[in-house]
Amino acid sequence: MPSQPPTTETRWVKAIDQVSSEDTPQVGGKAANLGELWHARFPVPSGFVVVADGYLDAVTEGGVRELLRVESAPGRNAAYKDLSELAESRASLIRELAVPPQMRAEIVSAYRKLGDSVRVAVRSSAPAEDGADTSFAGIHESYTNVIGDDAVVDAVRKCWESLWSERALSYRSERRLGEEPSIAVVVQTMVDADCAGVVFTADPRTGARDHVVIEAARGLGEVVVGGQVEPDVYEVAKADFRVLAVHLGAQSFEITSGDSGDKRVELTDDDRSRRVLDDSQLSRIALMACSIENHYGTPQDLEFAISGERLWVVQTRPITTLDMHTPSVAEPQPVVTEQEPARKQEILVQGLGAGPGSVTGRVRVLRSLEDSSKLSEGEVLVAPMTRPDWLPVLRRAAAIVTDGGGITCHAAIVGRELGRPVVVGARTATVDLKDGQLVTVDGDSGAVLDGVGAPAAKPVAASSVVEARQGARRVTEPTATSLYVNLASPDAAERVAAMDVDGVGLLRAEFMVTEALKGQHPTYMIAQGRREEYVAQMADGVGRIAAAFAPRPVVYRAIDLRSNEFAGLIGGEVEPVEDNPMIGYRGCFRYVRDPELFSLDLDVLHRVRERLDNVHLMIPFVRTRWELEQCLAQLDAHPLGHDRRMLRWIMAEVPSVAYWIPEYARMGIHGVSIGTNDLTQLTLGVDRDSELCKDVFDTQDPAVLDAIDRILERAELAGLTTSLCGQAVSNDPALVEHLIRRGITSVSVTPDSADATRRVIAATERRILLDQARA
């Protein structure tokens, strides 16, 4: 056994050999378990722990404890942006905190007793961490290869800071841990690992207790628990320690430690193709793991490292998810059920089942955390790998599928705790699975299947395409083509948001001007010095709609009142008199000539997006390139223009749009929404409001359909999202079918026709599939 630092009486620091399970409230679960292992004579690297009182005394002396205590865990339904802002405000308090001089002296003294400039690992050990029902796997920070007095003290403070990260707040909220949080910190000598990994003494996927599951990779173990590689997976019988199964992983690099810090080393082809552990090593690890399980009397999840011939245990904790394999679930959620003719399902990707259960949902591929706003509640999250920072995102997912990682990586552990089906190590999931694709994730077998599968044998605690939380929307039938609604007032927002719709495809600003502002002309309000009142009133209305539909998208069309309509507002006498206002001073051109009007819309959206980032901008009545270019220049010069997560749409109402689409795409436009009323009148040369010419106004005219087809075709080639939000699509099922067959991304209809349109979409998609099958 390695020698521990000499024991002297200290207030905030204890050597590992001084602690046991009875000290958990002060030293945290990780340190208490390491002390237990030390006393039971298991091979534990030497080290010490900075107790939880150290953190509490530091924040008390720094004068921030009461402020931190006010909101230690937000509500379970806290918005992602609110969570992010709370995390940053709390973490910044710790970031600026000075470690009290006496406490610093104790930490430095304990560190020096480990050796001269020894390399250490500095890891969190919260009192609730590594417990029987809360693992906090990867939630708080760890730092490896730390050298020097100042670096160790700073790493301790950073561990304190991680108590207030987004993922820590989200985890405490999910687990309903509302008491004042605290955190201890473990400092241990580094093990120069040739290989390392994780052991479960019961199978976390099935709950089986007759074998041990071992995951291993070359180099430091952080690549396993952090999901950076797909590790080897082994199953070893408890009865005689025979190797029952071997699954070779995919590891292209290892992380090694040295005096200059951690280093990434590419593996040779020979190392990549060989097993990480031989049978003899597997037997040793399984024997040690079973001995630790016997010591605690309960299945364990432990981490190990091998350096030369020495086997070390660096952490152990109870497995927190075994109760999910019993029929009784604390909070049963509805089982996903969808009706579809029985058929043999195609396996789209195959990985390792890491979280039990089966769920059906639509795919959302996220390649980085920056894309997280794209994930809607109940979608299947597909990612290269989800690290602990992704916890707020995982909560929204119905299931989790990753290219890399193993069944013991942080993402798999937390996914199981959230009750989500999890498939890891699928390797090509982010390539083979596409956004919007309907799949069934089987967390038991590790398969992702095409379409709707049979319901899981037992409930799964996850949302899906047919179930949403907190009284959100009801979903009757999923479709590949998104169904949005046209909306003009916040009064109906909550009622419509509860319908089977995917968001708002057209939020008409001009209707809100006449309603929310009591018919006052924007210029009239500005002249009276009431600009702020205008922005506040409009932002309140848009914000109510955005909140009702969040996280589903809301596309806000900027003001498009024609001059004759503006003239009817209070103060509207400033409007010009036009012979043909329908094709006159409106839309994008008006923003170029009257930038103040456009800046009002930008101010409104900017204010809303500070709270709710599901609102996006659509510019109406775009005629030609130069006017859109100038309009976008105004947007880029505004603070809202710096928000690159906001999508930029244009209305496709003028036939010239079809010609300019490639240029518009190069200018940064993300999508086009076809307005059938204006497009029909400009294609056929007929006044849409003319009673005399109403027989000529026909959205199903072949010339109009050809214009729509050209817009859809060119938009698809340019990589733009497409939608249609005109009145015609609400009234004409034949037009809906035409659009779907031409590959439109979404349609946006009046709320009263949403249910009927969803049925038309579903029937059309089935006919298309049937036609293809017959062909």
C-alpha positions in Angstrom: 0.0 0.0 0.0 1.3 3.5 -0.8 2.0 5.7 2.2 -0.5 8.4 3.0 0.5 12.0 4.0 1.3 12.2 7.7 -1.7 12.9 9.8 -1.7 16.2 11.7 -4.7 18.0 13.1 -6.2 20.2 10.4 -9.5 22.0 10.0 -10.2 21.7 6.3 -8.0 18.8 5.0 -8.1 15.1 5.8 -5.8 12.3 4.5 -7.7 9.5 2.7 -6.8 7.1 5.4 -8.6 9.3 7.9 -12.0 9.0 6.4 -14.7 6.4 6.0 -18.3 6.1 5.1 -19.4 7.8 8.3 -17.7 10.9 7.1 -19.7 11.2 3.9 -21.6 14.4 4.9 -18.2 16.2 5.2 -16.0 14.5 2.6 -18.5 13.4 0.0 -19.3 10.0 -1.5 -16.2 9.7 -3.6 -13.7 10.4 -0.8 -15.7 8.4 1.7 -15.6 5.3 -0.6 -11.9 5.8 -1.2 -11.3 5.8 2.5 -13.4 2.7 3.0 -11.3 0.9 0.3 -8.1 2.0 1.9 -9.1 0.6 5.3 -10.2 -2.6 3.5 -6.6 -2.8 2.0 -7.6 -2.4 -1.6 -4.9 -0.6 -3.8 -5.9 3.1 -3.6 -3.5 5.9 -4.7 -2.5 8.1 -1.8 -4.1 11.5 -1.4 -6.2 13.8 0.7 -9.6 15.5 0.7 -10.6 19.2 1.2 -13.8 18.8 3.2 -17.2 20.3 2.3 -16.9 22.8 5.2 -13.9 24.2 3.3 -16.2 25.3 0.5 -18.9 26.6 2.8 -16.4 28.5 4.9 -14.9 30.0 1.8 -18.2 31.2 0.4 -19.2 32.5 3.8 -16.0 34.5 4.2 -16.4 35.7 0.7 -19.8 37.1 1.5 -21.7 35.1 -1.2 -23.2 32.1 0.7 -26.6 33.6 1.2 -26.9 34.7 -2.4 -25.9 31.1 -3.5 -28.4 29.6 -1.1 -31.4 31.5 -2.6 -31.7 29.3 -5.7 -29.5 26.2 -5.4 -31.6 24.2 -7.9 -34.1 25.7 -10.4 -37.5 24.2 -11.1 -37.5 21.1 -13.3 -39.2 23.0 -16.1 -36.7 25.9 -16.1 -36.0 27.2 -19.6 -32.5 26.4 -21.0 -31.6 30.1 -21.3 -32.8 30.8 -17.7 -30.7 27.9 -16.5 -27.7 29.1 -18.4 -27.9 32.7 -17.0 -28.4 31.4 -13.5 -25.4 29.1 -13.8 -23.1 31.8 -15.1 -24.1 34.3 -12.4 -23.5 31.8 -9.6 -20.3 30.3 -11.1 -18.9 33.8 -11.5 -19.2 34.4 -7.8 -16.9 31.3 -7.1 -14.6 32.3 -10.0 -13.9 35.6 -8.3 -13.6 34.0 -4.8 -10.3 34.0 -3.0 -9.3 30.8 -1.1 -8.8 31.9 2.6 -5.1 32.0 3.5 -5.2 29.4 6.3 -7.2 27.0 4.1 -4.7 27.5 1.3 -1.8 26.8 3.6 -3.4 23.5 4.7 -4.0 22.4 1.1 -0.4 23.3 0.1 1.0 21.4 3.1 -1.0 18.3 2.3 0.0 18.4 -1.3 3.7 18.7 -0.5 3.5 15.7 1.8 2.6 13.6 -1.3 6.0 14.2 -2.7 8.1 16.8 -4.6 6.1 18.5 -7.3 4.0 15.3 -7.6 1.4 15.1 -10.4 -2.1 14.8 -8.9 -5.7 14.4 -10.0 -8.1 16.9 -8.4 -11.7 15.6 -8.4 -15.0 16.7 -6.9 -16.6 14.7 -4.1 -20.0 16.2 -3.3 -21.9 14.8 -0.3 -24.7 13.6 -2.6 -22.2 12.2 -5.2 -21.6 8.5 -5.7 -24.6 7.6 -3.5 -27.0 4.8 -3.8 -29.5 6.8 -5.9 -27.5 9.7 -7.3 -24.2 9.1 -9.1 -23.5 12.7 -10.3 -21.5 10.9 -13.0 -19.4 13.6 -14.8 -21.6 16.4 -13.4 -18.8 18.1 -11.5 -15.3 18.8 -12.8 -12.2 16.8 -12.5 -8.6 17.9 -13.4 -5.7 15.5 -14.1 -2.0 16.0 -14.3 -2.0 19.0 -11.9 1.4 20.1 -10.7 2.4 22.8 -8.2 1.0 24.6 -5.2 -0.9 27.3 -7.0 -2.2 24.9 -9.7 -3.6 22.5 -7.0 -5.3 25.3 -5.1 -6.8 26.7 -8.3 -8.0 23.3 -9.3 -9.8 23.0 -5.9 -11.5 26.3 -6.5 -12.5 25.2 -10.0 -14.2 22.1 -8.6 -16.2 24.4 -6.2 -17.2 26.4 -9.3 -18.4 23.3 -11.1 -21.1 23.0 -8.4 -22.8 25.8 -10.2 -22.5 24.7 -13.8 -25.5 24.3 -16.1 -25.3 20.5 -15.9 -25.0 20.5 -12.1 -28.0 22.8 -11.7 -29.9 20.7 -14.2 -29.0 17.4 -12.5 -30.0 18.7 -9.0 -33.2 19.9 -10.5 -34.0 16.6 -12.2 -33.2 14.6 -9.0 -35.2 17.2 -6.9 -32.2 18.0 -4.7 -33.3 21.3 -3.3 -31.1 21.7 -0.1 -28.1 24.0 0.0 -25.4 22.2 -2.0 -21.8 21.8 -0.9 -18.8 20.0 -2.3 -15.6 18.4 -1.0 -12.6 17.9 -3.3 -10.3 14.8 -3.5 -6.6 15.2 -4.4 -4.8 12.0 -5.4 -1.5 11.1 -6.9 -1.7 10.4 -10.6 -1.5 6.8 -11.9 0.5 6.6 -15.1 -2.0 4.2 -16.7 -1.1 1.9 -19.5 -4.8 1.2 -19.7 -7.8 2.0 -17.6 -11.6 1.6 -17.5 -14.8 1.0 -15.7 -16.3 -2.1 -14.1 -19.9 -2.9 -13.3 -20.5 -5.8 -10.9 -24.0 -6.2 -12.3 -25.0 -5.6 -15.9 -26.3 -2.0 -16.1 -28.3 -2.9 -19.3 -30.2 -5.9 -18.1 -29.7 -5.9 -14.3 -28.2 -9.4 -14.5 -25.9 -10.1 -11.5 -24.2 -13.3 -12.6 -21.5 -11.6 -14.5 -19.2 -8.5 -14.5 -19.1 -6.0 -17.3 -15.7 -4.4 -17.9 -14.9 -1.5 -20.3 -11.3 -0.6 -21.0 -9.2 1.6 -23.2 -5.5 2.4 -23.6 -4.0 5.3 -21.6 -5.9 7.3 -19.0 -9.5 6.3 -18.2 -11.0 9.7 -18.9 -11.5 8.6 -22.6 -13.8 5.9 -21.3 -15.9 7.8 -18.7 -15.9 10.8 -21.0 -17.1 8.9 -24.0 -14.2 10.0 -26.2 -13.6 6.6 -27.6 -15.6 3.3 -28.0 -13.8 1.1 -25.4 -13.5 -2.7 -25.5 -16.4 -4.4 -23.6 -15.9 -7.6 -21.8 -18.2 -9.9 -19.8 -16.7 -12.1 -17.1 -18.6 -14.8 -15.1 -18.6 -14.2 -11.4 -18.7 -17.9 -10.6 -15.3 -18.8 -12.1 -14.1 -15.6 -13.7 -14.3 -17.0 -17.2 -14.4 -14.5 -20.1 -17.9 -14.9 -21.5 -17.9 -12.2 -24.2 -15.5 -9.8 -25.9 -16.5 -6.8 -28.0 -13.6 -4.9 -29.5 -14.0 -1.2 -29.5 -12.7 1.6 -31.8 -9.9 3.6 -30.2 -7.6 5.6 -32.5 -5.7 7.5 -29.8 -4.8 7.4 -26.1 -4.3 10.1 -23.5 -1.0 9.8 -21.5 0.3 11.9 -18.6 3.6 13.4 -18.1 5.4 16.4 -16.5 4.4 18.6 -19.4 0.7 17.7 -19.0 -1.7 15.3 -20.7 -0.8 14.3 -24.2 -2.8 12.8 -27.0 -1.0 10.0 -28.7 -2.2 8.3 -31.9 -2.3 4.5 -31.7 -0.5 2.2 -34.2 -2.6 0.0 -36.4 -1.4 -3.0 -34.3 -2.6 -1.4 -31.1 -5.9 -0.5 -32.6 -6.6 -4.1 -33.6 -5.5 -5.8 -30.4 -7.6 -6.3 -27.2 -6.8 -3.9 -24.4 -7.0 -6.5 -21.7 -6.0 -10.2 -21.8 -7.8 -13.0 -20.0 -5.5 -12.9 -17.0 -6.0 -9.1 -16.5 -9.7 -9.5 -16.9 -9.7 -12.2 -14.1 -7.7 -9.9 -11.8 -10.0 -7.0 -12.4 -13.2 -9.1 -12.0 -11.8 -10.6 -8.7 -11.1 -7.2 -7.3 -14.5 -5.9 -8.3 -16.3 -8.8 -6.8 -14.3 -8.4 -3.6 -15.3 -4.7 -3.4 -19.0 -5.7 -4.1 -18.8 -8.2 -1.2 -17.3 -5.5 1.0 -20.2 -3.1 0.4 -22.9 -5.8 0.0 -24.3 -4.1 -3.1 -23.4 -4.0 -6.8 -20.7 -1.5 -7.6 -19.6 0.8 -10.5 -15.9 1.3 -10.1 -13.0 2.8 -12.0 -9.6 1.1 -12.3 -6.2 1.8 -13.8 -3.3 -0.5 -14.6 0.3 0.8 -14.5 2.9 -1.9 -15.4 1.9 -4.9 -13.3 0.0 -2.9 -10.7 -3.8 -2.7 -10.6 -5.3 0.3 -8.9 -8.9 1.2 -8.0 -9.5 5.0 -8.2 -13.2 5.2 -7.5 -16.2 3.1 -6.6 -19.9 3.8 -6.1 -23.2 1.9 -6.0 -24.9 1.3 -9.3 -27.8 3.8 -9.4 -29.9 2.3 -12.1 -30.6 -1.3 -11.3 -34.1 -0.6 -10.0 -35.1 0.4 -13.6 -35.0 -3.2 -14.5 -37.9 -4.1 -12.3 -41.6 -3.6 -13.2 -42.0 -0.9 -10.6 -40.9 2.6 -11.6 -41.2 5.5 -9.3 -42.8 7.8 -11.8 -44.3 5.7 -14.6 -44.5 7.5 -18.0 -46.9 6.5 -20.8 -45.5 3.8 -23.1 -45.1 4.9 -26.7 -47.7 3.3 -29.0 -48.3 4.1 -32.6 -50.5 2.1 -35.0 -48.9 0.9 -38.2 -49.3 -2.3 -40.2 -47.0 -5.1 -38.8 -43.8 -5.4 -40.8 -40.2 -6.5 -40.4 -38.2 -3.5 -39.3 -34.9 -2.6 -40.9 -32.0 -2.1 -38.5 -30.5 1.3 -39.4 -27.6 1.3 -37.0 -26.3 -1.2 -34.4 -24.5 -0.2 -31.2 -24.3 -1.2 -27.6 -27.5 -1.1 -25.5 -26.6 1.1 -22.6 -30.0 2.2 -21.2 -33.0 -0.2 -21.2 -36.3 0.4 -22.8 -37.7 1.1 -26.3 -39.1 4.4 -27.6 -40.2 5.8 -30.9 -39.4 9.3 -32.0 -38.1 11.6 -34.7 -34.3 11.9 -35.1 -32.5 15.1 -34.3 -28.8 15.1 -35.2 -26.7 17.4 -33.0 -23.0 17.6 -33.8 -22.1 20.0 -31.0 -23.7 21.6 -27.9 -24.1 24.8 -29.8 -26.8 23.1 -31.9 -28.8 22.1 -28.8 -31.6 24.6 -29.4 -32.6 22.5 -32.4 -33.7 19.6 -30.2 -37.4 19.6 -29.5 -39.0 17.8 -26.5 -39.5 14.2 -27.3 -37.1 13.9 -30.2 -34.4 11.2 -30.4 -31.0 12.8 -29.8 -28.3 11.5 -32.1 -24.8 12.9 -31.5 -21.1 11.9 -32.0 -20.9 11.8 -28.2 -22.7 13.6 -25.4 -20.5 14.9 -22.6 -21.8 15.9 -19.1 -22.3 19.5 -20.4 -25.2 18.1 -22.4 -27.4 17.2 -19.4 -29.9 20.0 -19.9 -30.3 18.8 -23.5 -30.6 15.1 -22.5 -33.6 15.9 -20.4 -35.5 16.9 -23.5 -34.6 13.8 -25.5 -36.8 10.7 -25.7 -33.8 8.5 -26.3 -30.0 9.0 -26.8 -27.9 7.5 -29.6 -24.2 8.2 -30.0 -21.4 7.3 -32.4 -18.9 6.7 -29.7 -18.7 5.8 -26.0 -19.4 2.7 -24.0 -22.0 1.5 -21.6 -20.2 3.0 -18.7 -19.4 6.5 -20.1 -20.9 9.5 -18.3 -23.6 10.0 -20.9 -24.8 6.4 -20.6 -24.9 6.6 -16.8 -26.8 9.8 -16.7 -29.1 8.7 -19.5 -30.0 5.6 -17.5 -30.7 7.7 -14.5 -33.1 9.9 -16.6 -34.8 6.7 -17.7 -33.9 7.2 -21.4 -33.2 4.3 -23.8 -29.6 4.7 -24.7 -27.5 3.3 -27.5 -23.8 4.0 -27.6 -20.9 3.0 -29.9 -23.2 3.1 -33.0 -20.2 4.6 -34.9 -22.1 5.9 -38.0 -25.4 7.0 -36.4 -24.8 10.7 -37.2 -24.3 9.8 -40.8 -26.9 7.1 -41.3 -29.7 8.7 -39.4 -31.4 11.9 -40.7 -33.3 14.8 -39.1 -37.0 14.1 -38.9 -36.6 10.4 -39.6 -39.0 8.2 -37.5 -37.1 5.5 -35.7 -37.4 3.1 -32.8 -34.5 3.1 -30.3 -34.1 -0.3 -28.5 -31.9 0.4 -25.5 -31.8 -3.3 -24.6 -30.4 -4.7 -27.9 -28.6 -1.6 -29.0 -30.4 -1.4 -32.3 -32.0 1.7 -33.9 -34.8 0.5 -36.2 -36.7 2.1 -39.0 -40.1 3.4 -38.2 -42.5 2.4 -35.4 -41.7 -0.6 -33.3 -43.6 -2.6 -30.8 -44.1 -1.0 -27.4 -41.5 -1.7 -24.7 -42.4 -4.5 -22.3 -42.4 -2.0 -19.5 -42.9 1.7 -19.2 -40.0 4.0 -20.1 -39.6 7.3 -18.4 -39.2 9.4 -21.6 -41.3 11.6 -23.8 -41.9 10.6 -27.4 -43.7 11.8 -30.5 -47.0 10.7 -29.0 -46.6 12.1 -25.4 -45.4 15.4 -24.1 -45.0 16.7 -20.6 -46.7 19.4 -18.5 -49.9 19.4 -20.6 -48.1 20.4 -23.8 -49.3 19.6 -27.2 -51.2 16.5 -28.1 -49.9 14.5 -31.0 -52.2 12.3 -33.0 -50.0 11.1 -35.9 -46.4 11.9 -36.6 -45.5 13.0 -40.1 -42.2 13.7 -41.9 -43.6 17.0 -43.2 -43.9 19.5 -40.4 -47.2 21.1 -39.7 -47.1 24.7 -38.6 -49.9 27.2 -37.9 -50.5 30.8 -38.9 -51.1 33.1 -35.9 -51.8 36.7 -35.4 -52.6 37.2 -31.7 -51.1 36.0 -28.4 -54.6 35.5 -27.0 -55.0 32.1 -28.8 -51.4 31.0 -28.3 -51.8 28.6 -25.4 -54.9 26.9 -26.9 -53.3 26.5 -30.3 -49.9 25.4 -28.8 -51.8 22.5 -27.2 -52.8 21.2 -30.6 -51.0 18.7 -32.8 -48.7 21.3 -34.5 -45.0 21.7 -34.8 -44.7 25.4 -34.3 -45.8 28.7 -35.8 -44.9 29.1 -39.5 -46.3 32.6 -39.9 -46.7 35.1 -37.0 -48.1 38.2 -38.6 -46.7 41.3 -37.0 -49.1 43.7 -38.7 -52.1 42.2 -37.0 -50.4 42.6 -33.6 -49.7 46.3 -34.5 -53.4 47.0 -34.9 -54.3 45.0 -31.8 -51.6 45.4 -29.2 -51.0 49.0 -30.1 -54.7 49.9 -30.4 -54.3 50.9 -34.1 -51.5 53.5 -33.6 -49.1 54.0 -36.5 -45.5 53.2 -35.5 -44.2 56.6 -36.8 -46.9 58.3 -34.7 -45.7 56.6 -31.5 -42.0 57.4 -32.3 -42.9 61.0 -32.9 -44.5 61.1 -29.4 -41.3 59.7 -27.8 -43.0 56.4 -27.2 -40.6 54.1 -29.0 -39.9 52.0 -25.8 -43.7 51.6 -25.3 -44.0 50.2 -28.8 -41.1 47.7 -28.4 -42.3 46.6 -25.0 -45.9 46.0 -26.1 -44.9 44.1 -29.2 -42.2 42.1 -27.4 -44.8 41.1 -24.7 -47.1 39.8 -27.3 -44.5 37.9 -29.3 -43.0 36.6 -26.1 -46.3 35.1 -24.9 -46.6 33.2 -28.2 -42.9 32.1 -28.1 -43.3 30.9 -24.5 -46.5 28.9 -25.3 -44.8 27.1 -28.2 -41.3 26.7 -26.8 -39.1 25.0 -27.8 -41.0 24.7 -31.1 -40.1 27.4 -33.6 -42.0 30.6 -34.1 -41.3 32.5 -37.4 -42.1 36.2 -37.0 -42.9 38.0 -40.2 -41.8 41.6 -40.0 -44.5 44.3 -40.6 -46.0 44.2 -44.1 -48.8 46.6 -44.0 -49.4 48.3 -47.3 -49.6 52.1 -47.5 -53.4 52.1 -47.8 -53.6 49.9 -44.6 -51.1 52.0 -42.7 -53.0 55.1 -43.7 -56.0 53.8 -41.7 -54.0 53.8 -38.4 -54.0 56.7 -35.9 -51.3 59.0 -37.2 -51.4 57.3 -40.6 -51.8 60.5 -42.6 -48.0 60.3 -43.3 -48.6 57.4 -45.7 -48.2 58.1 -49.4 -51.2 57.8 -51.7 -50.7 55.0 -54.2 -52.8 53.8 -57.2 -51.8 50.2 -56.7 -50.6 49.7 -53.1 -50.7 45.9 -53.4 -47.5 46.0 -55.5 -46.3 49.3 -54.1 -44.5 50.7 -51.0 -44.3 47.5 -48.8 -42.2 44.7 -47.5 -38.4 44.6 -48.0 -38.3 47.7 -50.2 -40.0 49.7 -47.5 -37.4 48.7 -44.9 -34.7 50.0 -47.2 -36.4 53.4 -47.6 -37.7 53.5 -44.0 -35.0 51.8 -41.9 -36.6 53.1 -38.6 -39.6 50.9 -39.2 -37.4 47.8 -39.7 -35.3 48.6 -36.6 -38.5 48.5 -34.5 -39.0 44.9 -35.6 -35.4 44.1 -34.9 -35.6 45.6 -31.4 -38.7 43.6 -30.7 -37.1 40.3 -31.7 -33.9 41.1 -30.0 -35.7 41.6 -26.7 -37.7 38.4 -27.1 -34.7 36.3 -28.0 -32.9 37.4 -24.8 -35.4 35.2 -23.0 -36.7 32.8 -25.7 -34.5 31.7 -28.6 -37.2 29.8 -30.6 -38.3 33.0 -32.4 -36.9 33.6 -35.9 -37.2 36.4 -38.5 -39.0 36.4 -41.9 -38.7 39.3 -44.3 -41.8 39.8 -46.5 -42.3 40.7 -50.2 -38.7 40.4 -51.4 -38.5 41.5 -55.1 -34.8 41.5 -56.0 -31.3 41.0 -54.8 -30.1 44.6 -54.0 -33.0 45.4 -51.7 -32.6 42.2 -49.7 -28.8 42.9 -49.5 -29.4 46.3 -48.0 -32.1 45.0 -45.7 -29.7 42.3 -44.4 -27.0 44.9 -44.0 -29.3 46.7 -41.6 -29.9 43.4 -39.7 -26.2 42.7 -39.5 -25.6 46.2 -38.0 -28.2 45.6 -35.3 -27.3 43.6 -32.1 -29.9 41.0 -33.3 -27.7 40.4 -36.4 -24.9 39.0 -34.2 -27.2 36.2 -33.0 -26.2 33.6 -35.6 -28.6 31.0 -34.1 -31.6 33.0 -35.3 -32.8 31.7 -38.6 -33.4 34.2 -41.5 -36.4 33.5 -43.7 -37.9 35.3 -46.7 -41.4 35.2 -48.1 -41.6 33.9 -51.6 -44.5 36.0 -53.0 -42.9 37.5 -56.0 -42.1 35.2 -59.0 -38.6 36.7 -59.2 -37.7 34.8 -56.0 -37.3 31.6 -58.0 -34.5 33.3 -60.1 -32.7 34.8 -57.1 -32.8 31.8 -54.7 -29.2 30.7 -55.3 -28.0 34.3 -54.5 -30.3 34.6 -51.5 -28.8 31.4 -50.1 -25.3 32.7 -50.5 -26.4 35.9 -48.6 -27.3 33.8 -45.6 -31.0 33.1 -46.0 -32.0 29.8 -44.3 -35.5 29.3 -45.6 -38.3 30.4 -48.0 -42.0 30.5 -47.2 -44.4 30.7 -50.2 -47.3 33.1 -49.9 -49.8 31.7 -52.3 -52.1 34.8 -52.4 -49.5 37.2 -53.6 -47.7 34.6 -55.8 -51.0 33.8 -57.5 -52.0 37.4 -58.2 -48.5 38.3 -59.6 -48.2 35.1 -61.7 -51.7 35.5 -63.2 -51.8 39.3 -63.2 -55.0 39.4 -61.1 -55.9 41.6 -58.1 -56.4 39.2 -55.2 -59.0 41.5 -53.7 -61.0 42.0 -57.0 -64.5 40.7 -56.8 -64.9 41.1 -60.5 -61.8 38.9 -61.3 -62.3 36.3 -58.7 -62.9 33.6 -61.3 -59.4 34.1 -62.6 -57.7 33.9 -59.2 -56.8 30.2 -58.9 -54.0 28.9 -56.8 -54.3 25.5 -58.6 -53.6 27.1 -62.0 -50.8 25.2 -63.8 -48.8 28.4 -64.1 -49.0 29.0 -60.3 -48.1 25.3 -59.5 -45.2 25.6 -61.9 -44.0 28.7 -60.1 -44.3 26.9 -56.7 -42.4 23.9 -58.1 -39.5 26.0 -59.4 -39.2 27.7 -56.0 -39.2 24.3 -54.2 -36.7 22.8 -56.7 -34.2 25.7 -56.6 -34.5 26.0 -52.8 -33.8 22.3 -52.3 -30.7 22.6 -54.6 -29.6 25.7 -52.6 -30.0 23.8 -49.3 -32.9 26.0 -48.1 -35.8 24.9 -45.9 -39.2 25.4 -47.6 -42.7 26.1 -46.4 -46.0 27.4 -47.7 -48.2 29.6 -45.5 -50.8 30.9 -47.8 -54.6 30.6 -47.3 -54.9 28.1 -50.1 -53.1 25.3 -48.2 -55.6 25.6 -45.4 -58.5 25.0 -47.8 -57.2 22.7 -50.5 -56.1 19.1 -49.7 -55.0 18.7 -53.4 -52.5 21.5 -53.0 -51.1 19.9 -49.8 -50.6 16.6 -51.7 -48.9 18.4 -54.6 -46.5 20.2 -52.2 -45.6 17.0 -50.3 -44.9 15.2 -53.6 -42.6 18.0 -54.6 -40.6 17.7 -51.3 -41.7 20.7 -49.3 -40.4 20.7 -45.7 -43.5 22.1 -44.0 -46.8 23.7 -44.5 -48.4 26.4 -42.3 -52.2 26.5 -42.0 -54.9 28.2 -40.0 -55.5 26.6 -36.6 -59.0 25.4 -37.5 -57.7 23.3 -40.4 -54.6 21.9 -38.6 -56.1 18.5 -37.7 -57.5 17.9 -41.2 -54.2 19.0 -42.8 -52.3 16.6 -40.6 -54.5 13.7 -41.8 -54.0 14.8 -45.4 -50.2 15.0 -44.9 -50.1 11.5 -43.3 -52.3 10.0 -46.0 -50.2 11.5 -48.7 -46.9 10.3 -47.2 -48.4 6.8 -46.9 -49.5 6.9 -50.6 -46.0 8.0 -51.7 -44.4 5.1 -49.7 -47.0 2.7 -51.1 -46.4 3.9 -54.7 -42.7 3.4 -54.3 -43.1 -0.1 -52.8 -45.4 -1.1 -55.7 -42.9 0.3 -58.2 
